Amino acid sequence: MTPTAADPTDPKPLRADARRNRARVLEAAENVFAAKGTGAPTEEVARVAGVGIGTVFRHFPTKEALLEAVLFARLSRFVEEAEAAVAAESADPGEAFFTFLGSWVEMSSAKNAYFEALTAAGVTVPVAKSDIGARLLAALGVLLSRAQEAGAVRADLVVGELIPVIIGVARAAEYAGPDATLRDRAVAILFDGLRPSAGDRH
């Protein structure tokens, strides 16, 4: 059977010092993996965190457990940003919607690196069916509805269609690589397909 990752963002209650150590390791891991890739050794994470390797393994028994935890921490922050955008009720719903999609695209390449590393290790991460996934879709649905009501997004678009669109845009952005101008231009062209046509605006 393929192992399935539990949500590592909801650990068992820990003492205050243990919570601080766990948070320090997670922060260090995210920085190390961002700089050196997900193949960076756990020993490097411990060094950057300023803790012993035993402390890392007490909280994250395997490299895969650490990758899962970093992935879920990133996704949790992203969902919180989405929910904050919903709560803010922007005066320009269209701008809020496309800004959120742009943030999703920026986050996607890092997220994909974690998914690929975990998949290679035989770990399935069911984000779409997790609480994080449900909250993300709920926030996306609100932002989409508001943008549609404001006439900034085509009226026939539904949340279920948005997911493959976002994935496709993110892959296009990854393909553009370090060329920021090309990446931004490609994203803008693809996002234009979500806007109402000239006929729909009348």
Buried (B, 14 or more C-beta within 10 A) or exposed (E): EEEEBBBBBEEEEEEEEBEEBBBBBBBBBBBBBBEEEBEBEBEBBBBBBEBEBEBBBBBBEEBBBBBBBBBBBBBBEBBEBBBEBBEEEBEEBBEBBBBBBBBBBBBBEBBBBBBEBBEEEEBEBEBEEBEBBEBBBBBBBBBBBBBBEBBBBBEEBEBEEBEEBBBEBBEBBBEBEEEEEBBEEBBEEBBEEBBBEEEEEE
